[in-house]
Amino acid sequence: MEIEQLYEIYKSHPVITTDSRDCPEGSIFIALKGDTFNGNKFAQSALEKGCAYAVVDEPGEHTANDPRYIVVDNCLKTLQLLARHHRRQFSIPVIGITGTNGKTTTKELVAAVLSERYNVLFTQGNFNNDIGVPKTLFRLSSAHDIAVVEMGASHPGDIKVLVETVEPQYGLITNVGKAHLQGFGSFEGVVRTKGELYDFLRHREDSKVFVDAGNPHLMGIAQGLSLIKYGIGDVADDLRVRGEVVSCAPLLRFRWTDGEEWHEVQSHLIGSYNLHNMLAAATIGLEFGITPAQIDHALSNYMPSNNRSQLTETASNHLIVDAYNANPTSMMAALKNFCNMEVSPKMAILGDMRELGESSAEEHQRVADFIEASRLTDVWLVGSEFANTRSRCRKFADVEEVKAELAKAKPLGYYILVKGSNGIKLFQLPEIL
């Protein structure tokens, strides 16, 4: 069946599900496969539970005489092509966002700024992969004025697939850093993969790219593109938005200018590294006619969530929670910011950084060396990778050992940085601290 034909069916049944446990009446079930599951085995169950059609790529006797089965070559590719066809029904601006760090926060900030004037479709949570991105596009309707779509990657070619599904006219790469090195193979592999967004936009006459002019990696691969630049300080003369940190005590306070006047904003975000994300959102806002006053309102009222750059106050401590993910770039940024924060006393609980492949030992030792050279004296390291580092820090095998220690002696009155890869499960600690 051609995608155009399948889309005609979708228009009459405009709900897509890939989970046989969630089958709204009249929806279309698409049987995806993974390393540990095969949706084709649950297609019959999905139909019995209320789906009008089941899209499968493993036909059998039961599919031959049942018109409710739609047989395709590849269900995942069909999901992506169908989502792209749906996206093509709308002529609204679409902004694609990717990057090693900060893409989710930046996406949220951009959506907050644009929402001052427009009805914005934007990626919910971290639905930024080959399944989540199509599901985001299926939410697009005639009620939306603009779309902001986040795209993540862990292997070469991932962004190419996503960007060809989203077909954005505007693009932003927040940064490139050391993450998922096991999948990318090297830092250069990260740069090439993130740059696949630029590669797509380079072939669109109407495309524009928002870029941090102070990032040499991004500027180096942005040749031949229409650039709208932002940056900190005097990194370039032709900045659309320029900004600088006012203070981090501990929340980020910054000021920015569009060349006319300076605007000072008190944010609810932790970390001077978030200034880049704030400036990106302001730059995109100006491009789409959001006034400086509206930008200030949006940025000052944005509240972080999902364990990203959050300051949480408990009855016992002040927690800087960034336990959703960790890689060498974001870990060092968080530690440097924590060292510079004008607060005391301080404590850090840091978990292993996952998916670093052959670079893992070197990168964990680099973090340990930084801690040794810093003024941080109360640091707990959690996980098998940090266990192998040369460090005087206290070490714990896993989060359960940390919880047991906290049950015996919980810190009181501290500012505590909690950061690690999601798999280390440090997100369990805030309710204890």
N, C-alpha and C positions, 0 to 999 in steps of 0.2 A: 504494500500500500504506500502511495506517495504521501509525503508530509502534508501537502495541501488537502488531500482527502481525509487524512487523520484529523486535521485541524477543523474540518467541517463537522466531524463527530464531536470534537472537543467543544465547539461553540454550543452544541446542544447539551453537553455534559461537562461544564467548565470547572470541574474539580479533579485534580490529579492526586493520586496517592501511590506511594511506593511501599507502604506498610500494610500488610494483610491484616494487622490487628486494628487498623483504622480505616474503615471502608464506608464512607458516607453514601447514602442511598443515591444511586445514579452517577457515581463517580467513575473515573477510569483508573484502573490499576496497572501500573507499569512494573514488570517483573525484573528488578535489578539483581545483579549477582555480585558477590564479593568473595573474599578469601574464606569466609566461614558461613556464607549463606547463599541460597539460590532461590530468588523470588518465583521462578517458574514452578517450583514445587507447591507454591501457595496460591497460584492463580485460581484454581477451582474454588478454594476456600474464600477468596476475595469476592468471587461472583456470588457465592452462596450468602455472603454477608451483606450484599447490597450493591456491589459495583455493577455498572451497566456493561462495561467492557474490560477485558484483560489483554494487555499488550505483552506478548511473550516472544522469546527468541529460541525456544526449544520446543518445536511443535511435536505433537504426538497424536495418537488415535482420537483422543478426546477433543482435539482442536479442529479436526477435519470437518465435522458436520455441525459445529456450533458457531453461529455467526457472531457470538459475543467475544470470541477469541480473534485478536488481530496479530498476525505473525509478522515479525520484522527480523532483520539481520542482526541487530544489536540494540537491546533495549535502552542502554545508557545513551548511546548516540541518538536514538530516536527521541528520548527525553530532551536532550540538548537542542536538537533540530526543531522540535515542536515548540520549545520555549523561544528559540530565535524567531520562528515564524510569528509567534504571538507578539514578540517585541516589535517586529516590523509593522505591526498594525498601528503603531503610534509614532507620531512625528516629534515627540517631545525631546528635549535635550537629555542625554544619558551620560553620566560621569562615571568612569571606571577608576577604582582606587585599589592599588596594591602596595606592597612594601614589606620589608622584613619585620619592622617594628612600628607600632602606632597606627596601623591601617584601620583597626576597628574603632579606636578612639577618634581618629580623624574623620572616619565615616560618620560617626555619631555627631561630631562637632559641625561638620558640613551640613548634615541634615537639620541640625538645630538652627543654624544660621539661615538656610534656605527656607525653613518653615516659618520664618518671620513674614514671608510674603506668599509662599507657594504651598500647594498640596504635594508633599514629597513622598515618593516611594523610595525606601531605603532598606538595605539588608538588615534583617533582624538577627540579633545575636551574632554568631559566627558562621552563618549559613553561606560560606564563601568558597565552597569546593565544587567539584564537578556535578554534584547532586543539588547542593544548596543554592547555587547560582540560578539554575533553571527554575527552581521552586520560587525564588525571589521574583523572577521575570513573570511567572504565571500570576503573581499578585497585581501586576500592572493593569490599570483600568483607565477608562476615559476620564475618570475623576482626577487623575494625577497630572501635574504640570511639569514635573521634572523627576528624574530617577538618579539615585546614587547607589552604585553596586560595588560591593567589596569583593575582591578576588584574591584567594590565597593559593599558595603553591608549596609543594614539598619535593617536586621532581622536575627536571627539565621538560619543557613542553606544556606544563600545566596551565600557565597563563595564556599561551597561544590558544589552547582549547577553549578556555573561558572567555577570552576577549572576542573570539570568533562567534561565540554564543551571544554575548552581550551587545556587540557592535557599538561601542560608545563613540561619541564625537569628541569627548573631553577626557583627559587622563591625568592621573596623579600617582606618582610613585613616592611614597613618604620617605623612604631611604632604602639602602641595601646594607645588609650586615651578615654576620656569621650565624646562620640558623639552618637547620635541616641539612647540615653538611653531608650527612650519611646518604641523603637522597640526591643532593646536587653535585657531590663529588669535590667541590672546591668553592671558595668565595667567588671566583670568576664565574662559576656555574650559576651562582645566585644572581649575579649581575646580569648575565645573559638571559636568564629566565624572567626576571622582573622586567627586563628591557623588551620582552615580547609585547608588552602593552605599547611601548613606543613604536615598535616595528609595525603594529597594526595601524596606529594613528598616522604613521608616516605616509600611508597610502590613501589617506582621506584628505581631500582638498579642504574640507570644512573643519578639520580637527584643530584643537588647541591643547597645550600641555601646561599644567601648573607645576612649577619646579622650584625646589630650594636651590637658589643660586650659589649657596655656600657648600653644596655637596659636589665635590669633583667627580665622583663616580657617575652621578646622574647627568651632570652637565656634559660629561664626556661622551655619553651615549645618546644625547638629545639633539645631535646634529640634524639639520634639515627640517626641524619641527618649528611650529609657531609657538613660542614660549611666553608664558606670563610668569614672571619671576617674583619670588618673595625671599626674605632672608633676614638674618640677624646682623645688626650693625651695618657696616659699610662694605659688605661682600661684593656689591655691584652698584653701578650708578643707575641702572634702569629697573629698579625694583618697583613692582606695583604696590607691595606692602613691605614695610621695614619695621622690625620690632626689637625689643630688648627686655631682659629680665629686670624687674624692680626689686623683688625679694622672693625668697622661698622660706617662709617662717611659720609653719612648714608649707602652707599652700602657695601655689604659684601666683604672684602678682606681676603683671607685665604691662608694657605700653607699646602701642603700635601707631603707625602713621601711614596714610595713603599719599603723603606729600603735601597735604593741606594743613592738618593739625594733628597733634598727638592725642591719643585716647588711652586712658589707663583703665585696666580691667583687673578686678580681683576674682580669680577663678576658684573652683572647688577641686582642682587637680593638684596632685603632688608631682613635683619634679620639674626642673628647668628644661628637661628634654621635651616636655610637652609644649614649649613655646613654638617649636616648629609646627606642631599640629594645629595650634591656635592660629598661627599666621597663614597656614594653608587654607583654613576655613574662612578667614577674613578675606583672603584673596579671591576665593571662589565666590563668596558672597558679593563682593564688589562687581565681579564680572557679570553677575546676574541681577544687578540693580538693587541689592540690599544696601540700605543706608548705613553709614558708620554707627549711628545711634542704635539701629536694629542689631547690628553685629555685636556691639558691646552688650546689649541686653541678652542676646542668645548665649554668648560665651560666658558671661558672668553668672548665668542661671543654670548652665549645664551641670548636671550631677552625674559623676561616674558610677558605673555599676560593674557587675561581673568580675570582681576582684582585679580591676585594672586601675592603677594609680589612685586608689581610694585611701582617704584618711578616715579611719573608724575609731570612735572614742568608746571604750568600754568602761565599766565601773572601776577597772584597775589600771588600764594603760591606753596609750594612743598608738593605734596600729596603722602602719603604712602597708597596705595589702596589695601585692602585685603577684598573686600566686596562680594566675591563669596560665602563664607561660614564661619561659626563660631561655635565653640563648646568650652567647658571650657578649654580644653588642648591648642587649637590653640589661643584662646583669651588671656590666660595668657602668652603664649610664645610671642605673638605680643606685649603685654603691657610691659613685662620685657625688651624686645629688645628695644622698643621705649624709655623706661626710660634710657637705657644705651647709646642711640645714642648721639653722641657728636655734637648736633645741638640745635639751639634755634631761636626764641621762639617756644614752642610746644603747640599743641592742639589735642584733640582726640574726634572723633564722633563715638560712639559705639552703635550698634544695638543689639536687643535681640538675644539670642541663642535659636534656635528652637529645637523641638523634644527631650526635656530632661525629659519629664514625671514628675514623682513625685520628681525628683531631681532638677527641674528647679529653684524653689525659693532659695534653698540652694546655687546652683552654681552661680546664678546671684548676690546673696549677697556676695559670696566669691570674685567675681570680684570687686564689689563696695568697699569691705573692702580693697582690694589691692590698689585700686585707692586712698582711703583715707590715706593709709599709705605711699604712694609714693610721689614723688616731683611734680607730675602732678597736676596742679591747674586749667587748663581750659579744662574740660571734659564735653561733652554733651552725655546724655544717651537717647536712642530712643527705644520706645516700651513699651508694657504693663507689661512685666516681670521686666524690669529695673525700671519701675514706682513704683513698690512695694518694692524696696530696701530702706534701711536706708542709705542715702547718701546726701552729700551737693552739689553734681553735679547738673547741670541744666538738667531738664528732659523734653522730648518731646513725645507726644503721637505717632507720626508717622513721616515719612519723609516729609510729606507735611508741618507740623509745622516747621520742620528744614528749609525747603526751604523758608518759609515765613519770618523766623527770619534772614536768610542770605540775603534776599532781602532788609531788613532794615539796616543791619550792617554786611558787609562781612569782615572777617579777611584778613589782608594783611601782606605778608612777613612771614607767619607761615609755620612750618612743621606740617602737619595735618595727623594723623592716622585715616583712615576710615575703620572700620571693623564691620561686623555683618552678620547674616544669610541672604541668598539671598532674602528671603521673606520680609525682612524689607525694601528692595529696596534702600539701601544706594548707590548703583551703580549709582543712578541718580544725586548724589552730585558732582562728579568731574567736570562736565561741568559748574557748578555754582561757584565752588571754584577756 
